[in-house]
């Protein structure tokens, strides 16, 4: 699955009209597809970066219009810019995975996980759904829609078979994959993660455009790392839960940039996913919960994900 040494991923993507706008980890990457067909964007980033997303798309398109917007899944960092793009491009056709279409129609921020994660997403509309097993034309190319459960039960990935280009969202990154969120709700999802990794192996992409991080071509190595990480989580599910909650803290800190420890504590205790996934002893009383949070902050500080000065926490 590793392309030959002379393989030039950037040149191939440019030739077929695909641009990966790599964003910071608060916003997902935006994948722009242009060509002799519908001009489309895959995923729109987080709400606080929505103006920047619109500006990036407008600069890349120049005088062209954005015609289609696709979401691989409806986590806030992948669809938070939908409303801004819909306002900027009247008539924009938005396609989402089918499993949450009714939740978008009724606009249920709890079922859509925005409130349970303590995140934000302005309300948007959709016109169609991305049905696994079908294809959708983006630019001049036909892209296969594949179900990719695990990180999210409704997630999809997009594969262009002629040039073997995969838009993997959070199903596979160069060095891992996204949190298996159903596991935080007490639902089994590790088998779904494994099945999705096997699907990607069978598709044998030459280029992967992930939801976060750089475009990569050594897919075999990335799959090996992802499977190793998954095996660790299967053996130690509590390790996955702790990792997931640290990720949620880091994500929120990317949005805040700075916050006091008391304010962070109140946010943690009011956010549903923490109540679901915290160890029972940690949630026994306020003092135990504060001790647990202090341990999490110490781990994040050691990994240089944050810095602290007195009772203030800074993004690092």
N, C-alpha and C positions, 0 to 999 in steps of 0.2 A: 504493500500500500504506500510505500515511500516513493515519491517521484524520482526520476533520474536527477543527477546533480545539476544538469544544465536547465532543469525546469525553472521557468520564471513565472511565479504565480502572479506577480503584479502586472506583468505584461498581458498575461492571459485574461485577467479580470478586466483590464482596460479594454482589451479587444472585444470582449463580449458585453461591455457596457455596465459592469458591476463595480460599484464603489463602496468600500467599507469605511464609514466614518467612525473611527475608533474613539470612544468616549471614556471618561473616567468611570469608576465603578459605581457611582451613584446612578448614572444613566447607562442603559444598554447601548451597544453599538447600533448605529443606524445603517442599514444596507440599502443603497440606492441602485435601482436597476433602470437603465435607459436603453433605447434601441428602437427598432422598427416595430413598435407595439406599445402597450400601455407603460407609461412611466410610473414606477412604483417605489415605495419606501417600505422596508420591513422593519418594524419596531420604532418607537418614537421617544424613548428615553423617559426620564423622570420629570415630574411636574415643575420643579423649581428650575429646570434647565430648558423648559419648553420654548422660551424666546430664542435661546441659542440654537435649538434644533431647527426652528423655522428659518433662522438666518442661514444656517449651514446648508439646508436643503435649497433655499432660494439661490444662494451663491453657486451651488453645484449645478442647478438647473439653468441658470441664466434666464433666457426668455421662455423656456418651456414651462408647462404646467405639470404639477403633480396630479396624477389621475387616480392612483390607487394607494391605499395604505393597508398594510397587512400586519397583524399582531401574531407572533408565534405563540404567545400566551398572555394572560391578562394580569401579570404581576405589575405593580406600579412603576417599576423601572423600565418596563417595556411598552407601556401604553399611556404613561403620564403626559405625553405630548400630543395625544390624539386630538383633544379638544382644540388646542392651539392651531394644529395643522388643518383641522376642518374649518376653522374660522378663516385661515389664510387662503384656503383653496376651496371656495364654494363648489359643491358638486363632487367633492372628493368621495370616492367609493371606498368604504372601510370594510375589511374582511377580518373576522375573528374566528377562533376555534369554536365549533358548534356547542360544546358542553356548557358554556356559560352565556349563551345568547340571551336566554330569558332573564338572567341576572342583570345583563346590560340594559335590556329593554325596561325592566322594572327599576333599574339602578339601585342595587342592593350592595352597599359598600362593605357589609359584613360578609355576605356570601362570596363577594369578590376578593376577600382577604385584605382589603385596604385598612379597615379599622382593626382587625385582629393583629396586624403587623405594626400598627402605629404609624402607617404611612399615608400618603395623600394621592388622590387622582381626580382631576376635574371630570365631571360627567361628559361622556361622549355618546355618539350613536353609531350604529353599524348598519350596513346595507346587505351584507351577505356573510356566509360562513365558509371556512376552509375545511372541506370534508376529506379526511384521510382516505387514500385510495383513488383520489382524483388528481387532476393536474390543473395548473393555472398559468396563463401566459403573463410573464413579466418582461417588458422590453421585447426583444425578438425571440426569446427562448421560452420553452415550456418547462415548468418546474413541477415535480411530483410533490404531493402533500402526504406526509407520513405521520402517523400518531407517534408520540414520543413521551409516554407516561414516565413518571418517576419523580422528577423535580416538581412537576405539576401534573395532575391527572388529565388535564385538558390540552397540554402542550402539543404543538406540532413542530416538525422540522421540514425544510424545503430542500429538494435535491434536483439539480439540473444534470441529467445523465449523460448528455453529449460531451460535456467538458468535465464532468464529475466534480461539480462544485456543490458543497453542502452549506446551507445556512442552519447551524446547529443550535442556535439560541443558547439555553442553559443546560442542554443535554450533554454537551461535551465542550470543555475548554481545553486549552493547550496543557493545563496542569490541573485538571480535575473536572468538576461538574457542579451544578447548583445544588443547594440544600434539597433533600427529599422532604418537602413540606408536609405531605400527608403523614409522615412518621411523627411529626410534632402533634398531630391530632389523634394519635393512637391507631392510625391505619397503616397497614403494611404497604411499603412502597419500594423496598430495596430490590425485590424481584423485578419490578417494573424498570428500575434504573438499569439492572443487568440486561434485561431484554432490549432496552433502547440502545445500550452500548453494542449489543450483538447486531442489532439492525444496522447501526452505522458501520460496523465491520463488514457486513454483507453488502452494503451499498458501495463500499470501497472508494470513498471520495479521494480526489487528488488534492483538493483545497478545501479547508474548513474556515468559514467565517463565523466565529463564535459570538455569543451574546455579550461577552465581556473579554477584553484582552485582544491580543494581536491575531491577525490571520496566520494560519499555520498549515504546513504541508506534511510534516512527519506524523501522520495520523496513527500509525501503529504504536509509536512511542507514547502518544497521548492516551490512546486506549489502554495501554498497559498501565500507565499511571492511574487512570481513572478506575480500572478494575482493582488495582491494589488498594486504593483508597476506599472503594466500596467494600472490599473484604474486611478491612479494619472496622468499618462502621457496622457491618453485619455481625462481627464478633463482639463488638462493644457498642451497642446502640446508644448507651449513655454518652459515649464520646461524640456521636453524631449530634445528639440533642445539645450538648454543651457547645460544640462548634457552631451549631445553628444559632443559638442565642447570642453568642459572641458576634456572629455575622450581623444579626439584627441590630445590635448595639453599634457596631462599626458603621453600618449603613446609615443609621439615624445620625451618627456623629458626622458623617460626610455631609448631611443636610444642615445640621446645626453649626458645625465647625467648632463651637465652644459651648459648654454647658456646665452648670454647677452640679456637683455630686448629688445634693438633695433633689434638684429638679430632675436629674436623670433617674434617680431612685423612684420618684413619683411616676415618671413615664413608664418605667419598667413594670411597676406594680399595677398600672392601669391598662397595660397592653395584654390582650388575651393570650397570645402565643407564649408569653413568659409564664403566665399562670398555668397553662397546659403542660409546659415542658420543664419547668423548674423542678428539681428534686423536692419531694414532699417535706423533708426536714428543713429545706431552705425556706419554704413558705409557711412554716409552722407559726412564726410570729415576726413582728417587724424587725427585731434585732437579728434574728437568724437570716432574714431576707437581706438585710444590709450587709451582714458578714459574707453572704454568698455573692452579692454584687461586688463587694470589695475584692474578693478572690478573682472574679471575672475581669475586673479592671486591672488587677496586677498582671494577669496573663496577657491581656491585650497590650499593656505597657511593655512587658518583656519582649513581645513580638514586634514592638515599635509601631503598633497600629494606632496608638494614642500616646499623649503625653499629659502629665498632671503637674499642677502648681497649686499647692494648698488644696482647697476644695473645688478647684476648677479643672475640668477635663478639656483637652484640646485635641482636635483631629491631627494626626501625624501622617 
